[in-house]
Amino acid sequence: MTLFWILCAALVVGVLLALLRPLLRPPVHAADDTAASNQRLLREQRTELDAELAAGTLAPDQHAAGLAELERRVLVETRQTGATVQSRPGRVSALALAVAVPAMAVLVYAQLGNRAALDPLLATPPAQASAEDVEVLVQRLADRMKANPEDPAGWMLLGRAYAGLQRFDLSRDAYAQAIQRKAPDAQLLADYADVLAMTQGGKLAGEPEKLVLQALALEPDHLKALALAGSAAMERGDFKTAVRHWTRAKTVAPEGSPFASGLDPSIAEARAAAGMPPAQAAAAQPSPQAPPAPQAAASAAAPLRVTVTLAPALAARVQAGDTLFVFARAAEGPRMPLAIVRQAAGTAPVQVVLDDASAMSPQMKLSGFPQVVVGARISKSGNATPQPGDLEGLGQPIASSGTTSVTIDRVRE
C-alpha cells in the first residue's frame, strides 16, 4: 500500500512538472528589432541627403529641413529602443495548477477508488488462510477500529468477520457501532438483524424483525431481508406472510441459483401450514393430501457425517459437564445454523450426523443449500450462544451431504 501511494505521488509530480515548466521560465528581455531597423533606415536617409547636397541637387535650406526631420525621428526611435519587451510568466496559473492537480487526484480517488482493495485488513481473508491468520487479521482490524472509531465501513467489515467466526456478541456490537455512524442501509440492517437473532438463540422476534422490516422499507427487493422476514413470520405462525416474503425472494433471486432453489422447501412448507394449495412447482405431487414436498425431500436427503477432533493442546481444558455443539450453516446466506447436534463432550474423536431432522428451524434445512460450513464448539455453560472460554473450530465450505471433519483448535476470547 505504501508503494501505491509513492507511485501516485510520483505521477502527480511528473504531471505538475510538465504543466508548470513553461509557466515558470525566467523573464525574457529583448530589444525591439523593429526600432533598430527604423534607426538604420534613418541613417541611410541622412547619407542620401548629404550626397544630394554635395551633388547640388538639393538646396541648403532643403537639406537643413530634411536633417531637422531626421533628428526628430531619431529621438523618437531612440526612446523606443530603450523599451524592452518582457514575456511575463503565468505565476498565478502555475500556483493554481500546483494546488488543483493534487486536489483533483485525491478527490477522484476518494469517489472512484477502492481503498479496501489496497488494505489487507479491509479485504476478505483468502479462503486458504489458516485460522490463526484470520484471527490475527480480525484482531488487527478490531485494534484499528478502536483507534479510528468513526469509520462505519470498518465496523461493518468487523461485524462480518466476527459473524464468520461465530462470535455473534462481538459481531452485534460492531454492527451497532456502524448503525450509529452510517445512514440507513438495507444490507447493514439485515446483517445486524441476522447476528442479533443469533445472540438470542436464532430467534428473530422483537428487535431483529424490526430491523428486517426497516431494511425492506428502504429496499423492498433486498434478498437477505426478504428471507429473514419470511423466517420471522414463520416463527410467529403468520404462514401466509412467510409465503409472501419467500415467494418474493425467489422471484428476485437469479433463476436457478442455489438461493432460489433453497427457498422451494420453505415456501412449500409455509403454504401447507397456512392451508394454501401447493405452488405450481409442487403440482406434480400425487394428491393434495400427500405430505408436503419439503418433508419428502427431508426423508430422501443424504446426511452429512462429521468427525470432530480436538487439538492435543486443548485436551486438558475439557471438563465433565461440558457440552459439544456440532452445526452446519449455509456457506452463503443467513448465519443461522441449518442443522445442529448437541451432546455431552466426550473423548475425541466424535462422530455425529447432521441432516434435515436436526434443523433448528423447519423452513431452513440442510438439504436446501448446496454448500455449508461445519463448525464445532465445546461450551462451558451449555448455552448454544458462543461464550468466552468456549473451545471451537470451523471448517471450509463443503457439500451439504457426504463426510467431513472439523478440528476444535482455538479458545474463544
N, C-alpha and C positions, 0 to 999 in steps of 0.2 A: 504493500500500500504506500510506503514511503517513496519507493521508486516511482510509482504512478504520479505522485504529487511533484516530484523532482522533474519528471518529463513534462508535466503540464506547465510548470514554471518556465522551463527552458523554451517551450514552444511559444509561450506568451512573450518572453523576452525577445525571441527571434522575430516575431511579428512586429513588436514595437521598434526594433532596430531598423527593420525595413521601411516602416512608415515614417519614423522620425528623422532619419538621416538627411533626407532632402530639406526638411524644415529647420534643421539645426546647423546648417552650413554657416561659416563666418561671413560677415558682410563683405560685399564685393564693391570696390570703388573703381570707377573707370572714367577716364577723360571723355568729354563729349567729342566724338570723332567728327560730328557734323560741324562744330565750331572751328576745329582745327583746319578742316578743309576750306571753310569760308575764309579764314585768315590767309591761307596760301593763295587763294584767288585774289584777295585784295592786294597782296604784294606783287603779284603778276600784273595787276591792273596799273599799279604805280609805275612799274618798269615800262609799261607801254606808254603811259603819259609822258614820262621823261624822254622816251625815244621820239615821240611825236613832237615834243618841244624842240629837241635838238635838230630834228629834220625840218623844222619850220612849218610843219603842217598844223601846229596848234599854237594859238596866241598865248602870250604870258599870262594874261588875265584869265583865260580859259584853263590854262594849266594850274593856276593858283586855286581856282574854284574847284577843279577836279580833285586836287590834293586835299582841300578842306573837307570835301565829301568823304574821301577815303579815310581821313583821320577820324572823322566821326564814326564811321562804320567800324574802324579798328577798335575804338574804345568800347563800342557795344559788344563786339565779338570777344574782346579780352575779358570783359566781365563774365560773359557766358562760359568762357573756357575755364574760369576759376571754379565754376559749379561742378559738382560731381553727381553721377547717377549711382544711387545706392539701392541694392536689392535687399529689402528687409526680410529676415527670416520670420516664418509664421509661428512665433513663440506661443501665442495663445492657442493656436491649433495643436501644437506639439503637446502642450500641457493637457489639453482636453483629451487627446488620444491616449496619453500616458495613464490617465485615470479611467477612461471609458473602456479601453480594451480589456484590462484585467477584471473590471467590474462586470462587463458583459459575459466574460468567460465563466465567472463564478455563478452569475445569475442563470445562464443557460444550463450549467451542470446541475444546479440546485433544482431546476424544473424537470430536466430530462435525464439526468444521470441516475445511476443505480449504485447508491452507496453500499447497499448490502452485498453486492457482488464483489466489492473490494475488501470487505471486512470479514475475516473468518469467524468472528464472534456473532455476526449478524446473518450469516449464511447457514443453511441447514447442514448439519454434520453429514458427511458421506455415509452411505449405508455400510461400508466396510469398516468404519471406525469402531474401535473397541469400546466396551462400557466405560473403561477408565478415561478414554479420550473424551467421550461425551460428557462425563461428569466434570472433567476439567473445563471444557468449553462452557458448560452451563454455569459453573461456579464463577468463571471469569465474567460472563455476561451479567450474572447477579451482582458481582462487585462493581461492574461498570454502571449498573442502574442505581446503585447506592450513591455513586459519585455524581451521576447525571440523571436525577430522578424525573426531569421534565421531558423526557423523550418517550412519547406514547408508543411509537413503533417498537422501541426496545422492550417496553413492558409487555406488549403483545407477543413478541417473539419469546420472551422469557416464560410467559404463560403457556405457550405451545410446548416449549421444551420441557417444562415441569409436567405437563399433562402426558407427554410421551413417556416420561419416567414414572408415571403413575403417582406422582406427588401432587395430588389434587388440592390439598390445602394450600400449598405454595403457589400452585397454578391459579387458584381462585384469587389469592391476594395480589398476584401480578396483574391479572386481568382487571381487578378492582382499581389498581393504580392507573391502568390505561384508560378505563372508563372515565376517571376524573379529569384526564388531560386531553381527551380526544372527542371531537364532535360525534354525535350518534352515528354508528356504523353497524350495518346488519351483521356482517361477519364477526365483528367483535362481540356484539350482543349474543349471537348464537354460541360462540366459543365459550363465553363467560357462563351462559346458562348450562352448557354441557358439563363443565367442570364443577359448577356449583351443585348440580344434581348428583354428581359422583361423591361429593362430600356429605350428602345426605342419603347414602345408600342407593344411589341410582334413581331416586325419585325426582320427578320434575315438578311436583306440586309446589305451589307457593311462588317464591321469587324466581326460580328458573323459568317457570311457564310465563310469568310476566315479562321477563327479558325476551323470551322467544316471540311473544306477541308484539313487543316493541320492534323487534327485528323485521317481522312480517309487515308491520305498518310502514317501515322505511322501504322495504324491498319485498313485495308480495310473492315473488318467484324465487326467493332465496332457498336453495335446496336443503341445506342443513337445518334452517329454521322450520321449513315445512315438515321435514322428517321428525324433528323434536316436537313440533306442535301436535303431530299425529300421535306420537308416543304419550304426550301429556294427556291428550283427550282419551286415549285408550286406558290410561291409568285410572282416570276418574269415571270410567264407564260411559263416556259420551262417544259411542262407537260410530255414529253417523259422521260426527265431526272428524274423527280419526280417518274414516274413509275419504272424506273430502280433502283433507290435507295430504294424505299419502297419494291419492289419485292425482292431485295437482302436481305433487313432486315427481311422479312418474311421467307426467306429460312434459314437464320442464326438462327433466334429465335427458341426456343424449340417448337416443334409441339404441337398445342393445347393450348399454353399459351395465357393468356389474351392479351399480347403484340402482338402476331402474329395475333390473330383473330381481334384485333382492327385496324389492318392495311388494312383489306379487303375493308371496305368502301372507304378509302382514295385511294387505288390502283384503284378501280373501277371508282371512280370519275375522277382521273387523266387520266385514259385510255379513258374515254368518252370525256374529254376535249381535248385530243390530237387526237381524231378521230380514235382511235385504237379499234379493236374489243374487246368485253368483254373477260375477262380472262376465263380459263376453269371452274373456280368455279362459274362464273356467266352465264354459258352457258344454264342454265335451265330457263332463262327469256323467256317470250312468244315470243318476237321478238327483233331483233337488234335495232329497233326503239323505243322500250319501254324505259321508264325513267331509268336511271342508278340505280343500286342496292342501293347505299347509300341514294338516295333521298327517295326510297321506305321505307328503314329502318327508315329514319328520321320521316316519317309520322306515322309509326307504333310504334316508340319508346315511352315508357312511360316517362312522365316528372318527374322531381324532384321538389317537392313543399317544399319551405324553409320558415320557420318562423324566422324572425330576431327580437331579443330583445336587449334592451340597458341596461347596468348595471346602477342602480339608481345613483351611484356616478358620472357617466359621463353625466347625462341628461342635466346639466347646460351648458355643453360645446357645445351642438348642437345649431347652429345658422341658421337663414334664409339664404338661398343661398348655404348651404352645400349640397353635392351630396352623395348619397348612392350607393355603388357598391356591388353587391352580385355575387359571382362567384363560380365555381367549377373547380377544376383541378384534374388531374389523381393522384391517391394515389401512383402509381409507374409509372414513365416515365417523359416526359417533364413537366416543371413547367408552361408552358403557359396555361392560363385558357381555358378549353374546352367550357364553356358557361359563359356568363356574362350578367347581367342586370344592367342598370343604371337608376336611378330616383332621384327625389328630396328627401332629407332626411326629413322625417316627424315624427310624433309621433309614437313611438314604442308601440306594436309590428307591424311589417310589414310582409306581406306575398307576396312572389314572386314565379314565376315558371321558372325553368331552363330546357331547352330542346335543341334539335339539332337546332332549329330555332334561338336560342340565341348564337350559336357558334361564336367565334372570327375568326376562320379560317375554311373554308369548308372541309379541309382534317383532321381536329382534332375535332371530335364531341363527345358529351356526351355519346351517345349510343354505342360508340366503346370501352368503358372502363368499366369493371365490378365494380370497386370501385373508389370513388372520395373523395376528401376533400373539404368541403364547407367553404367559408370564407365570411366575410362582412366587409366593410370599409366605414366610413364616411369621405369624402375628403373635406378639406377646400378650396383647389384650383380647384376642379373639374377635376383634372388630374387623369387618370387611374393608373399612376405610383405612388406608395406609397410615401408620403412625411412626414417629421417630423411634429408632431402635429395632424396627422390623428387619428381617433378613429377606432379600428379594433378588430376583433375576428376571431378565427379559430376553426373549429370542428375536430372531429376524422374521420378516413376513414369509409365510409358507402357505401351502394349500390348506383348505379347511377340513380336509379329511386325509387319513393316512397315519403315519407315525412321525414323531418328532421328539426332541429332548430339549430341556432347559436346565441351566445351572444356576442355583442360588449362590451369588458370588459377591454381594455387597450388603452393607448395612445402611438403612435409610437414616438420614440425618434430620 
